[in-house]
Amino acid sequence: MNEQTFTLEVKEGKLIISNEIQDYLNKCSENVQVILTVKSESNKVANKWNKWFDQLENSQSLKSLTDIENEYKTSLIDKYKKQGLEL
């Protein structure tokens, strides 16, 4: 696998892909893997993400998908029973 490193420009939070990169990608085979590494001069962004991940990990876990499906089925059946339908 050939490997090439490019530096992308960021404007207003959006990545700018230069013509050089587009040309390189056009010449590559269909099996292309792009890996993005974000390096920041300040730790403000990293700190905000770390804080968000910590809050997410410490939050109460959401109901499992099975519980949600069971609640939906029960409420749907109850709705039809209230209308006088038998299942």
N, CA, C and O of each residue as an XYZ file, in Angstrom:
348
protein
N       0.846     -1.177      0.000
C       0.000      0.000      0.000
C       0.892      1.241      0.000
O       1.796      1.365      0.826
N       0.636      2.134     -0.909
C       1.346      3.408     -0.936
C       0.738      4.337      0.088
O      -0.462      4.288      0.356
N       1.571      5.180      0.655
C       1.081      6.097      1.671
C       1.607      7.493      1.386
O       2.789      7.667      1.088
N       0.754      8.462      1.475
C       1.110      9.856      1.237
C       0.504     10.692      2.343
O      -0.642     10.469      2.734
N       1.258     11.649      2.851
C       0.764     12.530      3.908
C       0.536     13.915      3.342
O       1.391     14.468      2.650
N      -0.630     14.471      3.643
C      -0.981     15.816      3.198
C      -1.370     16.652      4.410
O      -1.804     16.118      5.431
N      -1.216     17.933      4.291
C      -1.683     18.860      5.321
C      -2.868     19.614      4.750
O      -2.768     20.273      3.715
N      -3.994     19.504      5.446
C      -5.197     20.168      4.980
C      -5.369     21.488      5.711
O      -4.941     21.644      6.855
N      -5.987     22.409      5.049
C      -6.281     23.709      5.641
C      -7.678     23.648      6.253
O      -8.565     22.976      5.725
N      -7.868     24.346      7.358
C      -9.165     24.407      8.013
C      -9.642     25.857      8.002
O      -8.948     26.758      8.472
N     -10.838     26.063      7.458
C     -11.445     27.393      7.452
C     -12.826     27.281      8.053
O     -13.666     26.526      7.563
N     -13.066     28.030      9.114
C     -14.363     28.045      9.792
C     -14.829     26.634     10.152
O     -16.008     26.306     10.020
N     -13.895     25.810     10.605
C     -14.228     24.462     11.036
C     -14.425     23.457      9.919
O     -14.816     22.319     10.181
N     -14.164     23.849      8.675
C     -14.333     22.943      7.540
C     -12.979     22.636      6.921
O     -12.135     23.521      6.782
N     -12.776     21.379      6.550
C     -11.542     20.970      5.901
C     -11.550     21.405      4.445
O     -12.538     21.222      3.734
N     -10.453     21.975      4.016
C     -10.294     22.387      2.626
C      -9.375     21.379      1.951
O      -8.203     21.258      2.309
N      -9.912     20.658      0.971
C      -9.126     19.653      0.265
C      -8.572     20.297     -1.003
O      -9.320     20.700     -1.893
N      -7.263     20.381     -1.061
C      -6.608     21.064     -2.178
C      -6.711     20.228     -3.460
O      -7.043     19.043     -3.423
N      -6.421     20.868     -4.575
C      -6.419     20.182     -5.871
C      -5.371     19.074     -5.881
O      -5.579     18.027     -6.494
N      -4.247     19.302     -5.204
C      -3.189     18.294     -5.126
C      -3.715     16.996     -4.499
O      -3.426     15.901     -4.982
N      -4.476     17.132     -3.439
C      -5.035     15.959     -2.767
C      -6.080     15.298     -3.653
O      -6.107     14.073     -3.765
N      -6.932     16.084     -4.278
C      -7.959     15.530     -5.158
C      -7.328     14.770     -6.318
O      -7.799     13.694     -6.687
N      -6.262     15.326     -6.894
C      -5.562     14.649     -7.989
C      -4.981     13.315     -7.521
O      -5.082     12.303     -8.215
N      -4.376     13.328     -6.344
C      -3.794     12.101     -5.798
C      -4.874     11.040     -5.598
O      -4.684      9.879     -5.959
N      -6.013     11.444     -5.019
C      -7.107     10.502     -4.784
C      -7.675      9.954     -6.087
O      -8.050      8.783     -6.160
N      -7.740     10.791     -7.109
C      -8.244     10.339     -8.407
C      -7.339      9.281     -9.031
O      -7.816      8.414     -9.763
N      -6.034      9.344     -8.748
C      -5.073      8.398     -9.315
C      -5.001      7.098     -8.510
O      -4.464      6.098     -8.987
N      -5.536      7.116     -7.306
C      -5.480      5.925     -6.451
C      -6.505      4.893     -6.884
O      -7.480      5.198     -7.571
N      -6.255      3.670     -6.461
C      -7.228      2.625     -6.735
C      -8.463      2.860     -5.879
O      -8.502      3.785     -5.068
N      -9.463      2.022     -6.064
C     -10.704      2.188     -5.311
C     -10.537      1.858     -3.838
O     -11.357      2.276     -3.021
N      -9.506      1.128     -3.483
C      -9.262      0.739     -2.102
C      -8.439      1.811     -1.398
O      -7.233      1.644     -1.214
N      -9.070      2.897     -1.008
C      -8.377      4.011     -0.374
C      -8.850      4.133      1.065
O     -10.044      4.040      1.352
N      -7.908      4.340      1.954
C      -8.239      4.576      3.352
C      -7.662      5.927      3.735
O      -6.477      6.188      3.528
N      -8.501      6.778      4.291
C      -8.073      8.099      4.725
C      -8.145      8.130      6.242
O      -9.182      7.819      6.828
N      -7.047      8.504      6.873
C      -6.987      8.593      8.329
C      -6.800     10.058      8.690
O      -5.925     10.731      8.144
N      -7.616     10.547      9.601
C      -7.574     11.944      9.989
C      -7.040     12.064     11.409
O      -7.571     11.445     12.331
N      -6.005     12.847     11.581
C      -5.468     13.154     12.897
C      -5.577     14.656     13.080
O      -5.071     15.423     12.261
N      -6.232     15.076     14.143
C      -6.404     16.496     14.407
C      -5.424     16.895     15.497
O      -5.439     16.340     16.596
N      -4.577     17.856     15.184
C      -3.631     18.383     16.162
C      -4.013     19.823     16.434
O      -4.206     20.610     15.508
N      -4.120     20.158     17.689
C      -4.522     21.509     18.066
C      -3.428     22.130     18.919
O      -2.821     21.464     19.758
N      -3.190     23.398     18.696
C      -2.197     24.113     19.490
C      -2.645     24.248     20.935
O      -1.830     24.215     21.857
N      -3.940     24.400     21.120
C      -4.446     24.545     22.481
C      -5.178     23.276     22.882
O      -5.592     22.489     22.031
N      -5.330     23.092     24.151
C      -6.037     21.922     24.658
C      -7.508     22.215     24.909
O      -8.222     21.370     25.450
N      -7.973     23.403     24.523
C      -9.365     23.764     24.784
C     -10.326     22.779     24.141
O     -11.280     22.335     24.780
N     -10.085     22.435     22.889
C     -10.974     21.519     22.186
C     -10.890     20.133     22.817
O     -11.916     19.504     23.078
N      -9.688     19.663     23.057
C      -9.515     18.338     23.660
C     -10.162     18.283     25.033
O     -10.807     17.293     25.378
N      -9.995     19.338     25.817
C     -10.586     19.365     27.154
C     -12.114     19.317     27.091
O     -12.752     18.636     27.893
N     -12.694     20.042     26.136
C     -14.152     20.032     25.991
C     -14.644     18.640     25.601
O     -15.644     18.160     26.134
N     -13.937     17.994     24.668
C     -14.339     16.646     24.271
C     -14.183     15.676     25.436
O     -15.074     14.862     25.683
N     -13.069     15.748     26.153
C     -12.857     14.850     27.288
C     -13.927     15.040     28.353
O     -14.407     14.070     28.941
N     -14.299     16.292     28.599
C     -15.343     16.575     29.582
C     -16.666     15.976     29.118
O     -17.401     15.391     29.914
N     -16.968     16.124     27.825
C     -18.210     15.587     27.278
C     -18.234     14.069     27.397
O     -19.250     13.500     27.798
N     -17.115     13.392     27.049
C     -17.050     11.939     27.156
C     -17.196     11.488     28.603
O     -17.864     10.491     28.876
N     -16.574     12.214     29.536
C     -16.700     11.876     30.956
C     -18.156     11.979     31.411
O     -18.656     11.103     32.117
N     -18.831     13.056     31.001
C     -20.231     13.229     31.376
C     -21.084     12.116     30.792
O     -22.001     11.617     31.445
N     -20.780     11.730     29.564
C     -21.527     10.667     28.902
C     -21.330      9.339     29.624
O     -22.289      8.596     29.833
N     -20.106      9.043     30.000
C     -19.820      7.790     30.692
C     -20.458      7.754     32.080
O     -20.841      6.684     32.555
N     -20.576      8.899     32.728
C     -21.119      8.953     34.080
C     -22.629      9.148     34.117
O     -23.231      9.095     35.189
N     -23.243      9.369     32.969
C     -24.686      9.574     32.938
C     -25.393      8.240     33.123
O     -24.806      7.172     32.949
N     -26.665      8.329     33.480
C     -27.444      7.106     33.645
C     -27.577      6.429     32.288
O     -27.783      7.083     31.266
N     -27.457      5.130     32.302
C     -27.545      4.405     31.040
C     -28.973      4.470     30.507
O     -29.939      4.523     31.267
N     -29.075      4.466     29.212
C     -30.382      4.499     28.559
C     -31.004      3.117     28.622
O     -30.322      2.112     28.819
N     -32.303      3.094     28.451
C     -33.000      1.808     28.425
C     -32.450      0.975     27.278
O     -32.033      1.500     26.246
N     -32.460     -0.314     27.481
C     -31.994     -1.189     26.414
C     -33.017     -1.182     25.280
O     -34.183     -0.837     25.473
N     -32.561     -1.563     24.122
C     -33.432     -1.596     22.945
C     -34.585     -2.565     23.161
O     -35.703     -2.309     22.714
N     -34.323     -3.673     23.841
C     -35.378     -4.653     24.117
C     -36.467     -4.043     24.978
O     -37.652     -4.258     24.724
N     -36.075     -3.274     26.008
C     -37.059     -2.625     26.865
C     -37.921     -1.650     26.067
O     -39.137     -1.593     26.250
N     -37.299     -0.905     25.207
C     -38.031      0.076     24.390
C     -38.998     -0.643     23.459
O     -40.147     -0.228     23.309
N     -38.527     -1.736     22.824
C     -39.404     -2.497     21.929
C     -40.594     -3.073     22.693
O     -41.725     -3.025     22.209
N     -40.345     -3.614     23.878
C     -41.429     -4.193     24.676
C     -42.446     -3.133     25.089
O     -43.651     -3.380     25.047
N     -41.969     -1.959     25.488
C     -42.881     -0.871     25.859
C     -43.729     -0.448     24.667
O     -44.922     -0.181     24.815
N     -43.119     -0.385     23.487
C     -43.842      0.002     22.277
C     -44.924     -1.025     21.963
O     -46.068     -0.666     21.684
N     -44.553     -2.318     22.010
C     -45.524     -3.368     21.714
C     -46.695     -3.326     22.699
O     -47.853     -3.448     22.299
N     -46.391     -3.154     23.978
C     -47.439     -3.122     24.998
C     -48.372     -1.942     24.781
O     -49.593     -2.090     24.840
N     -47.797     -0.768     24.529
C     -48.642      0.417     24.333
C     -49.470      0.307     23.061
O     -50.601      0.790     23.020
N     -48.930     -0.317     22.030
C     -49.666     -0.497     20.783
C     -50.835     -1.454     20.986
O     -51.945     -1.192     20.523
N     -50.585     -2.556     21.675
C     -51.652     -3.520     21.964
C     -52.732     -2.869     22.825
O     -53.923     -3.050     22.570
N     -52.318     -2.109     23.848
C     -53.293     -1.426     24.708
C     -54.151     -0.452     23.910
O     -55.352     -0.327     24.146
N     -53.519      0.233     22.965
C     -54.257      1.193     22.137
C     -55.375      0.482     21.374
O     -56.507      0.964     21.344
N     -55.067     -0.650     20.763
C     -56.064     -1.385     19.990
C     -57.136     -1.987     20.898
O     -58.310     -2.019     20.528
N     -56.747     -2.464     22.082
C     -57.723     -3.022     23.016
C     -58.714     -1.958     23.467
O     -59.904     -2.242     23.606
N     -58.238     -0.730     23.698
C     -59.124      0.364     24.105
C     -60.134      0.697     23.006
O     -61.219      1.204     23.293
N     -59.784      0.416     21.759
C     -60.701      0.662     20.653
C     -61.655     -0.507     20.447
O     -62.495     -0.475     19.547
N     -61.528     -1.544     21.283
C     -62.433     -2.674     21.202
C     -61.973     -3.779     20.260
O     -62.732     -4.709     19.985
N     -60.786     -3.694     19.781
C     -60.281     -4.728     18.879
C     -59.650     -5.854     19.704
O     -59.047     -5.615     20.750
N     -59.799     -7.056     19.220
C     -59.181     -8.196     19.887
C     -58.026     -8.689     19.032
O     -58.116     -8.764     17.806
N     -56.955     -9.018     19.705
C     -55.778     -9.510     18.982
C     -55.593    -10.989     19.163
O     -54.649    -11.564     18.621
